[in-house]
């Protein structure tokens, strides 16, 4: 099974070309930083049209515009057409034409050789060494590559938090691997499908019924993409923060106010793709004296700069976007910045460092674990 190709979005592309509204441009980091129409959602839709009409080929300029996109979905929030799905399909066309940029081919090679997009040769389950990870549960913890390799302490704490709220989960190293989301973003859908089917078989063979992940990228891959590539996929997928929220909302756990003023950065996938904007805020309201919002927030939050594999393709653009978002969060004058995404944590840390802002950035799961009564 395969997701939709670019030609399948012909009606949406022509609708955009006819309306030509440009509402998508306001919060598009690529357009605001690079300054040319071709990098905006509207510009890429125009490019998609003339490509479908065979008036241009996949030249260097076209490839550059498509891969300088964070796929953050700000244009989705401003538009009824969901342009990011179209741009993912555009990447597919580029891959099939053997024109995927070399930095992204290295991502593919890394996942193929090491089982993660970062080139780490170490085993991904080292974060769990010495922990009681449980066994026998049909609900498993799926931390994802970034948490496992970059934030092992955060991973331990998040797992501990989920156990404390009574989820009854296990972590099973033998069936933990990359979800394949970075591979999907390169346009290599054959390899993504192979990863998805392999993972599903391992989970099914172990009787897995539910997967809880703290990574929005993994959550997007497992809950939205896997059913497109694995027809029989029937496993429930839950983001860790939503799991905690449901326990809190149902009165199964209590949280104490242990923080002062907090601002929350909405991860693109959680907010725009799945609509989880109020749940994290209700949790923060329970643990903090006050929550203050940045200028761009909720469905219209600016991307941290970590999306779409731009960090691999154009690191300078990645850093510029992270600096811009860091400034917006610092402007709130909140004591603490928090978010529910490891990519956002990693990227915003870069931005805060670049603008020399001495502001505390804490993973929301870590805050919740401390506040759990």
C-alpha positions in Angstrom: 0.0 0.0 0.0 1.3 3.5 -0.7 0.4 7.0 0.3 -1.0 9.4 -2.3 1.3 10.6 -5.1 1.6 14.2 -6.3 -0.7 13.7 -9.2 -3.4 12.6 -6.8 -3.4 16.2 -5.4 -4.0 17.8 -8.7 -7.4 19.4 -7.6 -5.9 20.8 -4.4 -2.9 22.2 -6.3 -5.1 23.9 -8.9 -7.4 25.3 -6.2 -4.5 26.9 -4.5 -3.2 28.3 -7.8 -6.7 29.8 -8.5 -7.2 31.4 -5.1 -3.5 32.6 -4.8 -4.4 34.0 -1.3 -1.0 33.8 0.4 -2.4 33.4 4.0 0.2 30.6 4.4 3.1 33.0 4.2 2.7 34.7 7.6 4.3 32.0 9.8 6.3 30.0 7.2 9.8 30.0 8.6 11.4 29.2 5.2 9.7 32.0 3.4 10.3 34.5 6.2 14.0 33.7 6.5 14.9 33.0 2.9 12.7 35.7 1.5 11.7 34.2 -1.9 8.2 33.1 -3.0 9.5 29.7 -4.1 10.0 28.7 -0.5 6.5 29.5 0.7 3.6 27.1 0.5 2.0 29.1 -2.3 5.2 29.1 -4.2 5.7 25.3 -3.9 2.1 24.8 -5.0 2.8 26.8 -8.1 5.9 24.8 -8.7 3.9 21.5 -8.2 1.4 22.6 -10.9 4.0 23.4 -13.6 5.8 20.2 -12.8 2.6 18.2 -13.2 2.0 20.0 -16.5 5.5 18.9 -17.5 6.6 22.5 -18.1 9.6 22.1 -15.8 11.7 19.2 -14.6 13.1 18.5 -11.2 16.0 20.9 -11.4 18.2 22.1 -8.6 15.9 25.0 -7.8 12.8 22.9 -7.4 14.6 20.3 -5.2 16.0 23.1 -3.1 12.6 24.6 -2.5 11.0 21.3 -1.6 13.7 20.3 0.9 14.0 23.7 2.5 10.5 23.1 3.9 10.1 22.2 7.6 6.8 20.4 6.8 5.7 22.2 10.0 2.1 22.6 8.9 1.6 26.3 9.6 0.2 26.5 6.0 -2.1 23.6 7.0 -3.5 25.7 9.9 -4.1 28.6 7.5 -5.5 26.6 4.6 -8.1 23.9 3.9 -5.9 22.0 1.5 -3.3 20.5 3.9 -0.3 21.5 1.7 2.3 19.5 3.8 0.8 16.2 2.5 1.4 17.5 -1.0 5.0 18.5 -0.2 5.7 15.1 1.2 4.5 13.6 -2.1 6.7 16.1 -4.0 9.6 14.6 -2.1 8.5 11.2 -3.3 8.7 12.4 -6.9 12.2 13.7 -6.3 13.3 10.4 -4.8 11.9 8.4 -7.7 13.9 10.7 -10.0 17.1 9.9 -8.1 17.5 13.5 -7.2 17.2 13.3 -3.4 19.9 15.6 -1.9 23.0 13.8 -0.6 22.5 14.9 3.1 19.2 13.1 3.1 20.7 10.0 1.4 23.0 9.9 4.3 20.0 9.8 6.6 18.7 6.8 4.7 22.1 5.1 4.8 22.3 5.7 8.6 19.0 4.2 9.3 19.8 1.2 7.0 23.2 0.6 8.7 22.7 1.6 12.3 18.9 1.6 12.8 18.8 5.3 13.6 19.1 8.5 11.6 22.0 9.9 13.6 24.7 7.4 12.9 25.0 6.1 16.4 26.5 2.6 16.6 25.6 2.0 20.2 22.5 0.0 21.1 19.4 2.2 21.5 18.3 0.5 24.7 21.2 1.6 26.9 19.0 4.2 28.5 17.2 1.3 30.2 20.2 -0.3 31.7 19.7 -1.2 35.3 16.0 -0.2 35.3 13.0 -2.4 36.0 11.4 -2.2 32.6 8.7 -4.7 33.3 7.7 -7.7 31.2 4.7 -9.4 29.8 2.5 -6.3 29.3 0.7 -5.9 26.0 1.3 -2.1 26.3 4.8 -1.1 25.5 6.9 2.1 25.7 8.4 3.3 22.5 10.9 6.2 23.2 12.1 6.9 19.7 15.6 7.6 18.4 16.1 11.1 19.8 15.1 10.4 23.3 17.0 7.1 23.4 20.3 8.5 22.2 20.3 12.2 23.1 18.3 12.2 26.3 18.6 8.9 28.2 17.8 10.5 31.6 14.7 12.1 30.2 13.7 8.8 28.7 14.2 7.0 32.1 12.1 9.7 33.9 9.3 9.6 31.3 9.1 5.8 31.6 9.1 6.1 35.4 6.3 8.7 35.1 4.1 6.4 33.0 4.7 3.6 35.4 3.8 5.9 38.3 0.4 6.8 36.8 -0.5 3.2 36.5 -0.2 2.5 32.8 1.3 -1.0 33.4 3.7 -0.7 30.4 6.8 -2.7 29.6 9.8 -1.8 27.6 11.0 -4.6 25.4 14.4 -3.9 23.8 14.1 -6.8 21.3 11.2 -5.1 19.5 12.3 -1.5 19.8 13.6 0.1 16.6 13.4 3.2 14.5 9.8 4.0 13.5 11.1 5.1 10.0 9.6 8.6 10.0 12.8 10.2 8.8 12.9 7.8 5.9 9.3 8.7 4.9 10.4 12.3 4.9 13.1 11.6 2.4 10.6 10.2 -0.1 11.9 6.6 0.2 8.5 5.0 0.8 9.7 1.5 0.0 12.1 1.5 2.8 9.6 3.1 5.1 7.0 0.4 4.3 9.7 -2.3 5.0 10.4 -0.8 8.4 6.7 -0.4 9.2 5.9 -4.0 8.3 8.9 -5.3 10.2 8.0 -3.4 13.3 4.3 -4.4 13.1 5.2 -8.1 12.8 7.5 -7.9 15.8 4.8 -6.2 17.8 2.0 -8.5 16.7 4.1 -11.6 17.4 4.6 -10.3 21.0 0.9 -9.6 21.4 1.2 -5.8 21.6 -2.1 -3.9 21.8 -1.0 -0.4 22.7 2.1 1.7 22.2 2.9 4.8 24.2 5.6 7.2 22.8 6.8 10.6 24.1 8.0 11.6 20.6 5.5 13.4 18.4 7.3 12.3 15.2 7.0 8.6 16.3 3.4 9.3 17.2 2.7 10.8 13.7 4.4 7.9 12.0 2.7 5.1 14.0 -0.8 6.6 14.2 -1.1 8.2 10.8 1.4 6.6 8.4 1.5 3.0 9.5 -2.2 2.4 8.7 -1.5 3.7 5.2 1.3 1.2 4.6 0.2 -1.7 6.8 -3.5 -2.4 6.0 -4.0 -4.7 9.0 -2.4 -2.3 11.5 -4.6 -2.3 14.6 -2.4 -1.2 17.5 -3.6 1.8 19.6 -1.0 4.6 19.7 -0.9 7.2 22.4 1.4 10.2 23.1 2.9 10.1 26.6 1.6 13.6 27.6 -1.9 12.6 26.5 -1.7 9.5 28.5 -0.8 11.5 31.6 -3.6 14.1 30.8 -6.2 11.4 30.6 -5.1 10.0 34.0 -5.3 13.5 35.4 -8.6 14.4 33.8 -10.2 11.2 35.0 -9.0 11.9 38.6 -6.7 8.9 38.8 -3.7 11.1 39.6 -3.1 14.4 41.4 -0.6 17.1 40.5 0.8 19.9 42.7 1.8 23.4 41.8 5.6 23.3 42.0 6.5 25.8 39.3 6.2 29.6 38.8 5.6 31.1 35.4 5.7 28.7 32.4 5.4 29.2 28.6 4.6 26.2 26.4 6.0 25.6 22.9 3.5 23.6 20.8 5.3 20.8 18.8 4.1 21.0 15.2 2.9 17.4 14.9 1.0 17.4 18.2 -0.7 20.8 17.7 -1.5 21.2 14.0 -1.6 17.5 12.9 -3.5 16.1 15.9 -5.1 19.1 17.6 -3.5 18.5 21.1 -3.2 22.1 22.3 -5.5 22.3 25.4 -4.4 19.0 27.1 -0.7 20.1 27.7 -1.9 23.5 28.9 -4.4 22.0 31.4 -1.5 20.0 32.8 0.7 23.0 33.0 -2.1 25.0 34.7 -2.2 22.2 37.4 1.6 22.4 38.1 2.4 26.1 37.6 1.3 29.4 39.1 0.8 30.9 35.7 1.1 30.0 32.0 1.9 32.8 29.5 1.6 32.4 25.7 4.1 33.5 23.0 2.9 35.7 20.1 2.4 32.6 17.9 0.8 29.8 19.8 -1.4 26.7 19.7 -2.4 25.9 16.1 -0.4 28.9 14.8 2.8 28.3 16.8 6.0 28.8 14.9 8.1 25.8 14.2 11.2 25.4 16.4 13.3 24.7 13.2 13.6 21.0 13.8 11.1 19.7 11.3 11.2 18.2 7.8 14.9 17.1 8.0 15.9 20.7 7.3 18.6 20.2 10.0 20.2 17.7 7.7 19.7 19.5 4.4 20.3 23.2 5.4 21.7 23.5 8.9 22.0 27.3 8.7 18.2 27.7 8.0 17.5 25.2 10.8 19.5 27.4 13.3 18.0 30.6 12.0 14.5 29.3 12.6 15.4 28.0 16.1 16.7 31.4 17.0 13.6 33.1 15.8 11.3 30.8 17.8 13.6 31.0 20.9 13.3 34.8 20.8 9.5 34.6 20.8 9.5 32.2 23.8 12.0 34.4 25.7 9.8 37.5 25.0 7.1 36.0 27.3 9.4 36.5 30.3 8.3 33.2 31.6 10.7 31.5 34.1 10.5 28.2 32.3 10.0 27.1 28.7 8.6 23.7 28.2 7.5 21.5 25.3 6.5 17.9 24.7 8.9 16.9 21.9 12.6 15.8 22.0 13.3 17.4 18.6 11.9 20.7 19.9 14.0 20.4 23.1 17.2 19.8 21.1 16.5 22.5 18.5 15.3 25.2 21.0 18.4 24.6 23.1 20.5 25.5 20.0 18.4 28.6 19.4 18.6 29.8 23.1 22.4 29.3 23.0 22.8 31.2 19.8 20.8 34.2 21.1 22.6 33.9 24.5 19.4 33.6 26.5 19.8 32.1 29.9 16.4 30.6 30.1 15.4 27.2 31.6 14.1 24.8 29.1 12.5 21.6 30.6 10.8 18.7 29.0 7.1 18.6 30.1 7.4 15.0 31.1 10.1 15.9 33.6 8.0 18.6 35.0 5.0 16.4 35.4 7.0 13.7 37.1 8.2 16.1 39.7 4.7 17.5 40.2 3.0 14.2 40.6 1.7 13.9 44.1 
